[in-house]
């Protein structure tokens, strides 16, 4: 039996991830962060992760765990539901995130 290889940065047992949801989540995080005027390094510190990991999340190179999604939402001072709604809207859309004037992701 051949041993499965786990890629660096992925949870144990995970060998692949879906790029589209990861990229859509990254767009939502970046849009919220920029809209709130928070630097990537500051957001990483508030969420308790390395800056380089936050960069990979924003670029859609890593799919965060549920626990990390909750930490990121708390660091952004938005609900995880708002973050997921923005992610769903970004799936299949253009690379430009959608933000309305009331400081909410649309």
C-alpha positions as protocol buffer text, in pm:
chain_id: "A"
residue {
  index: 1
  type: UNK
  ca { x: 0 y: 0 z: 0 }
}
residue {
  index: 2
  type: UNK
  ca { x: 138 y: 338 z: -98 }
}
residue {
  index: 3
  type: UNK
  ca { x: 159 y: 607 z: 169 }
}
residue {
  index: 4
  type: UNK
  ca { x: -28 y: 931 z: 96 }
}
residue {
  index: 5
  type: UNK
  ca { x: 181 y: 1244 z: 101 }
}
residue {
  index: 6
  type: UNK
  ca { x: 51 y: 1546 z: 286 }
}
residue {
  index: 7
  type: UNK
  ca { x: 133 y: 1885 z: 145 }
}
residue {
  index: 8
  type: UNK
  ca { x: 287 y: 2143 z: 374 }
}
residue {
  index: 9
  type: UNK
  ca { x: 38 y: 2381 z: 533 }
}
residue {
  index: 10
  type: UNK
  ca { x: -256 y: 2142 z: 510 }
}
residue {
  index: 11
  type: UNK
  ca { x: -430 y: 1959 z: 795 }
}
residue {
  index: 12
  type: UNK
  ca { x: -318 y: 1598 z: 852 }
}
residue {
  index: 13
  type: UNK
  ca { x: -487 y: 1361 z: 610 }
}
residue {
  index: 14
  type: UNK
  ca { x: -551 y: 1631 z: 350 }
}
residue {
  index: 15
  type: UNK
  ca { x: -385 y: 1582 z: 14 }
}
residue {
  index: 16
  type: UNK
  ca { x: -568 y: 1841 z: -197 }
}
residue {
  index: 17
  type: UNK
  ca { x: -793 y: 2143 z: -168 }
}
residue {
  index: 18
  type: UNK
  ca { x: -1033 y: 2324 z: -395 }
}
residue {
  index: 19
  type: UNK
  ca { x: -879 y: 2643 z: -529 }
}
residue {
  index: 20
  type: UNK
  ca { x: -1196 y: 2839 z: -611 }
}
residue {
  index: 21
  type: UNK
  ca { x: -1340 y: 2854 z: -256 }
}
residue {
  index: 22
  type: UNK
  ca { x: -993 y: 2924 z: -113 }
}
residue {
  index: 23
  type: UNK
  ca { x: -943 y: 3216 z: -352 }
}
residue {
  index: 24
  type: UNK
  ca { x: -1295 y: 3347 z: -290 }
}
residue {
  index: 25
  type: UNK
  ca { x: -1236 y: 3338 z: 87 }
}
residue {
  index: 26
  type: UNK
  ca { x: -901 y: 3513 z: 42 }
}
residue {
  index: 27
  type: UNK
  ca { x: -1068 y: 3789 z: -161 }
}
residue {
  index: 28
  type: UNK
  ca { x: -1330 y: 3835 z: 112 }
}
residue {
  index: 29
  type: UNK
  ca { x: -1064 y: 3857 z: 384 }
}
residue {
  index: 30
  type: UNK
  ca { x: -853 y: 4103 z: 188 }
}
residue {
  index: 31
  type: UNK
  ca { x: -1153 y: 4321 z: 101 }
}
residue {
  index: 32
  type: UNK
  ca { x: -1262 y: 4339 z: 465 }
}
residue {
  index: 33
  type: UNK
  ca { x: -907 y: 4406 z: 583 }
}
residue {
  index: 34
  type: UNK
  ca { x: -845 y: 4684 z: 331 }
}
residue {
  index: 35
  type: UNK
  ca { x: -1188 y: 4837 z: 392 }
}
residue {
  index: 36
  type: UNK
  ca { x: -1108 y: 4857 z: 765 }
}
residue {
  index: 37
  type: UNK
  ca { x: -760 y: 4998 z: 701 }
}
residue {
  index: 38
  type: UNK
  ca { x: -578 y: 4709 z: 872 }
}
residue {
  index: 39
  type: UNK
  ca { x: -234 y: 4600 z: 751 }
}
residue {
  index: 40
  type: UNK
  ca { x: -191 y: 4231 z: 672 }
}
residue {
  index: 41
  type: UNK
  ca { x: 72 y: 4196 z: 944 }
}
residue {
  index: 42
  type: UNK
  ca { x: -161 y: 4356 z: 1200 }
}
residue {
  index: 43
  type: UNK
  ca { x: -448 y: 4126 z: 1102 }
}
residue {
  index: 44
  type: UNK
  ca { x: -222 y: 3823 z: 1132 }
}
residue {
  index: 45
  type: UNK
  ca { x: -121 y: 3933 z: 1481 }
}
residue {
  index: 46
  type: UNK
  ca { x: -480 y: 3991 z: 1587 }
}
residue {
  index: 47
  type: UNK
  ca { x: -580 y: 3647 z: 1453 }
}
residue {
  index: 48
  type: UNK
  ca { x: -278 y: 3476 z: 1607 }
}
residue {
  index: 49
  type: UNK
  ca { x: -118 y: 3348 z: 1286 }
}
residue {
  index: 50
  type: UNK
  ca { x: 206 y: 3416 z: 1100 }
}
residue {
  index: 51
  type: UNK
  ca { x: 196 y: 3702 z: 849 }
}
residue {
  index: 52
  type: UNK
  ca { x: 316 y: 3470 z: 573 }
}
residue {
  index: 53
  type: UNK
  ca { x: 29 y: 3231 z: 644 }
}
residue {
  index: 54
  type: UNK
  ca { x: -220 y: 3520 z: 628 }
}
residue {
  index: 55
  type: UNK
  ca { x: -72 y: 3616 z: 291 }
}
residue {
  index: 56
  type: UNK
  ca { x: -122 y: 3262 z: 162 }
}
residue {
  index: 57
  type: UNK
  ca { x: -482 y: 3265 z: 286 }
}
residue {
  index: 58
  type: UNK
  ca { x: -550 y: 3598 z: 111 }
}
residue {
  index: 59
  type: UNK
  ca { x: -394 y: 3468 z: -212 }
}
residue {
  index: 60
  type: UNK
  ca { x: -605 y: 3150 z: -192 }
}
residue {
  index: 61
  type: UNK
  ca { x: -303 y: 2925 z: -152 }
}
residue {
  index: 62
  type: UNK
  ca { x: -423 y: 2783 z: 182 }
}
residue {
  index: 63
  type: UNK
  ca { x: -769 y: 2680 z: 292 }
}
residue {
  index: 64
  type: UNK
  ca { x: -807 y: 2779 z: 658 }
}
residue {
  index: 65
  type: UNK
  ca { x: -973 y: 2559 z: 917 }
}
residue {
  index: 66
  type: UNK
  ca { x: -1302 y: 2654 z: 1077 }
}
residue {
  index: 67
  type: UNK
  ca { x: -1118 y: 2762 z: 1393 }
}
residue {
  index: 68
  type: UNK
  ca { x: -896 y: 2995 z: 1191 }
}
residue {
  index: 69
  type: UNK
  ca { x: -1192 y: 3136 z: 998 }
}
residue {
  index: 70
  type: UNK
  ca { x: -1353 y: 3226 z: 1331 }
}
residue {
  index: 71
  type: UNK
  ca { x: -1030 y: 3390 z: 1453 }
}
residue {
  index: 72
  type: UNK
  ca { x: -995 y: 3591 z: 1132 }
}
residue {
  index: 73
  type: UNK
  ca { x: -1357 y: 3710 z: 1152 }
}
residue {
  index: 74
  type: UNK
  ca { x: -1310 y: 3812 z: 1516 }
}
residue {
  index: 75
  type: UNK
  ca { x: -987 y: 3997 z: 1428 }
}
residue {
  index: 76
  type: UNK
  ca { x: -1176 y: 4182 z: 1153 }
}
residue {
  index: 77
  type: UNK
  ca { x: -1462 y: 4254 z: 1398 }
}
residue {
  index: 78
  type: UNK
  ca { x: -1719 y: 4103 z: 1165 }
}
residue {
  index: 79
  type: UNK
  ca { x: -1922 y: 3787 z: 1198 }
}
residue {
  index: 80
  type: UNK
  ca { x: -1805 y: 3469 z: 1034 }
}
residue {
  index: 81
  type: UNK
  ca { x: -2143 y: 3466 z: 857 }
}
residue {
  index: 82
  type: UNK
  ca { x: -2059 y: 3799 z: 690 }
}
residue {
  index: 83
  type: UNK
  ca { x: -1724 y: 3660 z: 583 }
}
residue {
  index: 84
  type: UNK
  ca { x: -1886 y: 3345 z: 441 }
}
residue {
  index: 85
  type: UNK
  ca { x: -2153 y: 3549 z: 260 }
}
residue {
  index: 86
  type: UNK
  ca { x: -1881 y: 3755 z: 93 }
}
residue {
  index: 87
  type: UNK
  ca { x: -1697 y: 3433 z: 7 }
}
residue {
  index: 88
  type: UNK
  ca { x: -2007 y: 3286 z: -156 }
}
residue {
  index: 89
  type: UNK
  ca { x: -2053 y: 3602 z: -360 }
}
residue {
  index: 90
  type: UNK
  ca { x: -1690 y: 3591 z: -472 }
}
residue {
  index: 91
  type: UNK
  ca { x: -1720 y: 3234 z: -603 }
}
residue {
  index: 92
  type: UNK
  ca { x: -1741 y: 3252 z: -978 }
}
residue {
  index: 93
  type: UNK
  ca { x: -1717 y: 3631 z: -979 }
}
residue {
  index: 94
  type: UNK
  ca { x: -1449 y: 3864 z: -1100 }
}
residue {
  index: 95
  type: UNK
  ca { x: -1128 y: 3908 z: -896 }
}
residue {
  index: 96
  type: UNK
  ca { x: -1252 y: 4243 z: -764 }
}
residue {
  index: 97
  type: UNK
  ca { x: -1434 y: 4206 z: -430 }
}
residue {
  index: 98
  type: UNK
  ca { x: -1765 y: 4379 z: -368 }
}
residue {
  index: 99
  type: UNK
  ca { x: -1791 y: 4633 z: -83 }
}
residue {
  index: 100
  type: UNK
  ca { x: -2077 y: 4873 z: -22 }
}
residue {
  index: 101
  type: UNK
  ca { x: -2059 y: 5217 z: 136 }
}
residue {
  index: 102
  type: UNK
  ca { x: -2201 y: 5101 z: 473 }
}
residue {
  index: 103
  type: UNK
  ca { x: -1874 y: 4917 z: 547 }
}
residue {
  index: 104
  type: UNK
  ca { x: -2034 y: 4581 z: 485 }
}
residue {
  index: 105
  type: UNK
  ca { x: -1925 y: 4327 z: 231 }
}
residue {
  index: 106
  type: UNK
  ca { x: -2186 y: 4280 z: -37 }
}
